[in-house]
Amino acid sequence: MFHSKKGNFVALLILEFNLPVVLFMIDFERFILPNGLKVVVHHDASTPIVAMNILYNVGSRDEDPNRTGFAHLFEHLMFGGSANIPRYDEPLERVGGENNAFTNNDITNYYLTLPKQNLETAFWLESDRMNELAFSKKSLDVQRNVVVEEFRQNYLNQPYGDAWLLLRPLAYKVHPYQWPTIGKDPSHIETAGMDEVKAFYRKYYNPSNAVMVVAGDVETGQIRELAEKWFGSISKNGQFTRSLPAEPQQTEDRFLEVERKVPYDSIYKVWHMCGRQNPSFLASDLISDILSAGQSGRLYASLVKKQKLFSELNAYVTGDIDEGLFVISGKLVKGVDLSKAEEAIKTEIALIRSEAVEATELQKVKNRVESLMAFSELRVLDKAMNLAYYELLGDAGMINDVVERYQSVTADEILRSAAEIFRDGNCSTLHYKAI
């Protein structure tokens, strides 16, 4: 799920003081244009701001293993100008709008907000770059350099920056989750040719591969008219069939140790787990909260606060659409032996595998999910993002029953999921040693 930072903060206050949580049904309507563009409309008369979110069903998992980083490159290229709009940001800023984007393993997401009276500007901007991106040599060179510099600065020259460049190929041997969104190597982007960049665009950045959500003080009829006017004539370019290799079940634990010029030793441990749409995903997500939801999480309470082995320690799930990873990572206190810290983590893992979680502890993490979800419904942009993602998963309406599904998870389901995730042979460990 997508949550605002403000929502996280207020949610913590709710948990601390046991304040009531009020959840509202998010009403929406949807339609599909003849070219395949899925459109979801949410009416919210409480704000003069309208959010438009366009989610493209493409991420780093769709890349050629020898040409990685393309999805992230397009996150940048889509702001480099289109056939009729040399600079995307300028017209939007003139009408009081803001925009941004992000890419992950599964999706590329573009979003903007602007005053409702200027809504048609959003349709003009987004349709033009979906219809015909300006592939100038200058734009490609500029954005290619930006991405390569980001790779070097954030992943190669940043302390601990290469951790996921090491972890992903350790955990994945077949599935394209084996490289991060930035790609395997900067040379893949440095040597990318114009023809292959255009081919990637034609295959994935088209109406039949997108979900558009408009949320705010708008009506479905108005949005349908604008969608048909600005997007209706764009070619669907044919739908692609995604056929990704399944990752074989890991049966032996894997281990890698590296030495780097960093201030503290660190441990990264990952276990294969189910994908986002698997019924067991919710239990797996709750396990990560049991272990690492604030200062009352088991890992913090035991290994940070009590035993003082780690200065920080977190557990989370990657939340991928295909089978993802359950992650525990942390930085050791100076002088603590890596083997001692490793055994302490294993002790906590053995505990959650073998003993049913108490009702009060389970209910607390469920309440946390509920409060976070409630505050993710405050802003039209957050609602637009969530609706787009659930529509991609199959039904935007899932946004209205996700809390109920979390609340229905039982202690037995937690125990079964923990046993499946933390089974012998399923772990890949990276020891990141300071020198």
Residue pairs with C-beta under 8 A, 6 or more apart in sequence:
1 372
1 373
1 376
1 386
1 389
1 402
2 376
2 382
2 385
2 386
2 389
3 372
3 375
3 376
3 382
4 375
4 376
4 378
4 379
4 382
6 375
6 378
7 372
7 374
7 375
7 376
7 378
7 382
8 372
8 375
10 371
10 375
11 368
11 371
11 372
11 374
11 375
12 294
13 19
14 21
14 367
14 371
15 364
15 367
15 368
15 371
21 367
21 370
21 371
21 374
22 374
23 370
23 373
23 374
23 377
23 403
24 377
25 400
26 42
26 377
26 383
26 386
26 387
26 399
26 400
27 42
27 43
28 40
28 41
28 42
28 43
28 387
28 396
28 397
29 40
29 41
29 220
30 38
30 39
30 40
30 41
30 391
30 396
31 39
31 220
31 224
31 227
32 38
32 39
33 39
33 207
33 227
33 228
33 231
33 232
34 232
35 206
35 207
35 208
35 231
35 232
35 234
35 235
35 236
36 206
36 207
36 208
36 209
36 236
36 239
37 207
37 208
37 210
37 212
37 227
37 231
37 234
38 210
38 211
38 212
38 391
39 211
39 212
39 213
39 214
39 223
39 224
39 227
40 211
40 212
40 213
40 214
40 387
40 388
40 391
40 396
41 213
41 214
41 215
41 218
41 219
41 220
41 223
42 213
42 214
42 215
42 216
42 380
42 383
42 384
42 387
43 216
43 217
43 218
43 219
43 220
44 215
44 216
44 217
44 380
44 383
45 217
46 217
47 216
47 217
47 380
48 115
48 116
48 216
48 217
49 113
49 114
49 115
49 116
49 216
49 380
50 113
50 114
50 115
50 116
50 119
50 122
50 214
50 215
50 216
50 217
50 218
50 380
51 111
51 112
51 113
51 213
51 214
51 215
51 216
51 379
51 380
51 381
51 383
51 384
52 111
52 112
52 113
52 119
52 122
52 123
52 126
52 212
52 213
52 214
52 384
53 109
53 110
53 111
53 212
53 213
53 215
53 381
53 384
53 385
53 387
53 388
54 109
54 110
54 111
54 126
54 130
54 210
54 211
54 212
54 213
54 388
55 107
55 108
55 109
55 110
55 210
55 211
55 212
55 213
55 388
55 389
55 391
55 392
56 107
56 108
56 109
56 110
56 204
56 205
56 209
56 210
57 107
57 204
57 209
57 210
57 211
57 392
58 71
58 107
58 108
58 204
58 205
58 209
59 71
59 103
59 104
59 105
59 106
59 107
59 108
59 181
60 68
60 69
60 71
60 72
60 103
60 104
60 105
60 176
60 179
60 180
60 181
60 183
61 105
61 106
61 175
61 176
61 177
61 244
61 322
62 71
62 176
62 204
62 242
63 69
63 70
63 71
63 176
63 179
63 183
64 70
65 176
65 179
65 184
66 188
67 188
67 192
67 196
68 179
68 183
68 184
68 185
68 188
69 147
69 151
69 181
69 182
69 183
69 184
69 186
69 188
69 189
70 183
70 188
70 189
70 192
70 197
70 200
71 103
71 108
71 181
72 103
72 147
72 181
72 182
72 183
73 143
73 144
73 147
73 189
73 192
73 197
74 103
74 108
74 200
74 201
74 205
75 101
75 102
75 103
75 108
76 143
76 146
76 147
77 133
77 139
77 140
77 143
77 197
77 201
78 88
78 101
78 110
78 129
78 133
78 205
79 88
79 89
79 101
80 88
80 133
80 134
80 136
80 139
80 140
80 142
80 143
81 87
81 88
81 133
81 134
81 136
81 139
82 88
82 128
82 129
82 131
82 132
82 133
82 134
83 128
83 131
83 132
83 133
83 134
84 128
85 91
85 124
85 125
85 128
85 129
86 134
88 99
88 125
88 129
89 99
91 121
91 124
91 125
92 98
92 99
92 112
92 114
92 121
92 122
92 125
95 114
95 115
95 118
95 121
96 114
96 115
96 118
97 112
97 113
97 114
97 115
97 118
97 121
97 122
98 112
98 113
98 114
99 110
99 111
99 112
99 113
100 110
100 111
100 112
101 108
101 109
101 110
101 111
102 108
102 109
103 109
103 181
104 181
105 176
105 177
105 181
105 318
105 320
105 321
106 320
106 321
106 322
107 389
107 392
109 385
109 388
110 126
111 381
111 384
111 385
112 122
112 125
112 126
113 380
113 381
114 121
114 122
116 216
116 217
116 218
119 214
119 216
119 218
119 226
120 226
120 230
123 226
123 227
123 229
123 230
123 231
124 230
126 212
126 230
127 230
127 231
127 234
130 205
130 206
130 207
130 210
130 231
130 234
131 233
131 234
133 201
133 205
135 194
135 197
135 198
135 201
137 194
140 192
140 194
140 197
144 189
144 190
144 192
147 182
147 186
147 189
148 186
148 189
148 190
150 182
151 182
151 183
151 186
151 189
152 186
154 161
154 182
155 161
155 162
155 165
155 180
155 182
156 162
156 186
159 260
159 261
159 262
159 263
160 260
160 262
160 266
160 432
162 260
163 266
163 268
163 329
163 430
163 432
164 180
165 179
165 180
165 184
166 256
166 258
166 430
167 268
167 270
167 428
167 430
168 177
168 178
168 179
168 180
169 178
169 179
170 254
170 256
170 270
170 428
170 430
171 177
171 178
171 250
171 254
171 270
171 272
171 325
171 428
172 178
172 247
173 247
173 248
174 245
174 246
174 247
174 248
175 244
175 245
175 246
175 247
175 322
175 323
176 244
176 245
177 247
177 320
177 322
177 324
177 325
183 189
202 237
203 237
203 240
204 240
206 234
206 235
206 236
206 237
207 231
207 234
207 235
207 236
208 236
208 237
208 238
208 239
209 239
209 240
211 388
211 391
211 392
212 227
212 231
212 388
213 384
213 385
213 387
213 388
213 391
213 396
214 223
214 384
215 380
215 381
215 383
215 384
215 387
216 380
244 322
246 323
247 272
247 323
249 272
250 272
250 425
250 426
250 428
251 425
252 425
253 424
253 425
253 426
253 427
253 428
253 429
254 427
254 428
254 429
255 428
255 429
255 431
256 428
256 429
256 430
256 431
257 430
257 431
257 433
258 430
258 431
258 432
258 433
259 433
259 434
259 435
260 432
260 433
260 434
260 435
261 434
261 435
262 432
262 434
263 434
264 311
264 331
264 332
264 333
264 334
264 434
265 331
265 332
265 336
265 338
265 341
265 431
265 432
265 433
265 434
266 329
266 330
266 331
266 332
266 431
266 432
267 328
267 329
267 330
267 332
267 338
267 341
267 342
267 345
267 429
267 430
267 431
267 432
268 327
268 328
268 329
268 429
268 430
268 432
269 327
269 328
269 329
269 345
269 427
269 428
269 429
269 430
270 325
270 326
270 327
270 328
270 427
270 428
271 325
271 326
271 421
271 422
271 426
271 427
271 428
272 323
272 324
272 325
272 326
272 421
272 426
273 281
273 284
273 317
273 323
273 324
273 325
273 326
273 420
273 421
274 280
274 281
274 284
274 323
274 324
274 420
275 281
275 320
275 321
275 322
275 323
275 324
276 319
276 320
276 321
276 324
276 393
277 321
277 393
277 394
280 413
280 416
280 417
280 420
281 317
282 405
282 406
282 409
283 409
283 413
283 414
283 416
283 417
284 317
284 326
284 417
284 421
285 317
285 319
285 369
285 406
286 362
286 365
286 366
286 369
286 406
286 409
286 414
287 315
287 326
287 352
287 414
287 417
287 418
287 421
288 315
288 316
288 317
288 326
289 297
289 365
289 368
289 369
290 297
290 298
290 352
290 357
290 361
290 362
290 365
290 414
291 297
291 298
291 299
291 315
291 328
291 348
291 352
292 298
292 299
292 300
292 313
292 314
292 315
292 316
292 328
293 364
293 365
293 368
294 300
295 301
295 305
296 364
297 315
298 348
298 351
298 352
299 310
299 313
299 314
299 315
299 328
299 330
299 345
299 348
300 313
302 344
302 348
303 309
303 310
303 313
303 330
303 341
303 344
303 345
303 348
304 310
304 311
304 312
304 313
307 344
308 333
309 332
309 333
309 336
309 340
309 341
309 344
310 330
310 331
310 332
310 333
310 336
310 341
311 330
311 331
311 332
311 333
312 330
312 331
313 328
313 329
313 330
313 331
314 327
314 328
314 329
314 330
315 326
315 327
315 328
316 326
316 327
317 324
317 325
317 326
317 327
318 324
318 325
318 327
321 393
326 421
328 345
330 341
332 338
332 341
338 431
338 433
342 429
342 431
349 422
352 414
352 418
352 422
353 415
353 418
353 419
353 422
356 411
356 412
356 414
356 415
357 411
357 414
357 415
358 411
359 411
362 409
362 411
362 414
366 406
366 407
366 409
369 403
369 406
370 403
370 406
370 407
373 402
373 403
376 382
376 383
376 386
377 383
383 399
386 399
387 396
387 399
388 396
390 396
390 397
390 398
390 399
